[in-house]
Amino acid sequence: MAVTFLAAIVTVTLAALADLVFDEDKIAVLDDSAAGDPLVADGGALPARGKAAAVLCVQLLSIILLTQSARLYVHASFYCRSVALRDPDSPLPAHFNTALQRGQLTFMLGLRTFYLSIMLAFWLLGALSLLLAALAILAVLAVMDLAVPVPPDGQPGPAGPVTAREVEAARAELSQARHRNQA
């Protein structure tokens, strides 16, 4: 769900950036804004069109990575279901772990490029805007990292291969816990 939401945001901003790159009047306004930046007196070495193209490329990379992440998570779910239908006590195939790890990696990289594209979009307005956006995103990410819940016993999950039966048992236990909390 998060991947779909992020991909929708990136798609809308890609359309706006594509329009911006080819509009001479908007580019001139951005160049004038960057020329008045107190950090870089001459507006910087890269004109607004080049900056917009850089943001466009980073956002394209972000949507590619987020799409790949969604694809890999779907494959991991398929592996889990196919094993459960065949033999509930057999360990999940190695492809499951590979798909899950690659999905996590591409989601992480897609999210990081998404954050980078936000900062680069502020770079269109000038170096000071880029600096302020970078500090704001750094603060938001620091708060998000501090809010990660720790398991009650402080230990990670069980080691070793996971079977489809164990996955179903964990889902049932989670469902029962939710019902107890709602009551």
N, C-alpha and C positions, 0 to 999 in steps of 0.2 A: 504494500500500500504506500509506504514512504517513497519507494522508487517511482511509482506512478505519479505521485504528487510532485516530486522533484523534476521528473521528466516533463510534466505539464508546464511547470514554471519556466524551465529552460527553453522549451519550445516557444512559448509566448515571447520571452525576451530575445530569442534568436530572430524571430520575425521583426521585432522592433529594431534590433541592431542591423539587420539586413537593410531595412528601410533607411536607417541613419547613415549607413556607409555610402549610399548612392544619392543622398540629398545634400546638395552643395550649400544651401542656406544653413542647415543644421550643423554641418561641418564647420562653417565659418563662425557660427556662434560658439561652438566648443573651442575652436582655436583662439578666439578672442578671450574666452573665459580662462583658458590655460595661460595665456600671455600675461594676465593680471595676477598670476599665482605668486605669493610672496617667497616661496621656497625656490622657485626656478624663474628668474626674471625674464628670460626670453621665451618662456612657454615650453621649454624642453626640446630635446633633439628629435622627437617623433611627433609628426602632426596628428591631429585628431583622427583622420582616416586610418592611419596605421594603428593607433590605439584601439579604435573600434574593431578593426580587423583582428587584432590580438584577442580582444574579448570574445569575438565571434568564434575564433578557433578554439579557445579554451572551453567555451560553452558547448561546442560541437563534441569535443573530447569528453566532456562531462556527460552528455546525453548518450554517447556511445558506451561509456563505462557503466552507467546506470542501467541501460538496456541489457547489456551483457550480464550484469548482476541478476536481474530479474529472470533472464533465461536460465542461468545456472541454478538458481533457487527452485525453479520449476522442475528442472532435471533431478535435483536432489529429492524433491517430493515424490517424483515418479519412481525413483529407485526405492524409496522407503515403502511405497504402496505395493510395488511389484514383488518385493521380498515378502511382505506380510501376506500376500495372496498365495505365494508359493509355499513358504515354510516359515511360520511365525517365530520359530526358535533359532533360525539361522542368522549369523551375523550379517550386518549390512555390507554390501560389496565395497571394495576400495574406491570404486567410482563415486560412491556417495560422499565419502570424505573429501575426495578431490574436488567434486563439484561444489561442496559446501565451502571449502577453503578458498577456491577461486571466486566464488560468489561473494565471500566476505572481502577479499582483496579488491575486486572490481567495485564493490559498493563503497569501500573506504576511499579508493582513488577517485571515484565519481563524486563523492561528497567533498573531498578536498579540492577537486577542480571546480566544483560549484562555488565553494567559499572563495577560491582564488578569483573566479570570474566576477564575484560581487565587488571585491577590492579593485579589480581592473576596470570595472564599470565606473567607479568613482575616480579612477585615474584620468578618465576623459575630461573631468572638470579641473584637473590639476594635481600637482604633487602633494599639496597640503590635504586635499580631499582623500587622496590615496592613503596618506599617513593616518588620518583620522579614522577612515574605514578599517584599516588594518588593526588599529588599536581597539576599535569597537568589536570587531570579530574575534580578536584575541581574548577580550574580556568575556564575550558570550561563550566561547569554547572553553575557557577556564571554568566558568560556572557550570557548564554542562558536564565537564569531567569530574567536578566535585560532587555532582548529584547522582553518581552511579551507585545503585544499591549493592550491598554486600550480602551474600547468603548468610542465614542465621548462624551457621556453625563456622563460617569463615573459610570453609574449604571448597575447592572446585568440585565439579561433578565426578561421577564414578569413572575410573579408568578402564580401558579395555574396549572391546567391540560392543556395540549396542545392537540389540536384536529388535525386530519389529514388535515383538511381544512387550519388551521393556518400554518402548515408545508409547504403545497403547496403554500400558499400566500407568505411566507417568501422566498421560493425558487424562485418564480416568481419575487419578488422584488429584490433579489440578482442578478438574471439574467439581469434584466433591468438596474441595477446599473453597471454591468460589461459592457453591451453594451454602456452605456453613457460614461464610462471611455475609451472605445476603440475608440469612435468616436472623 
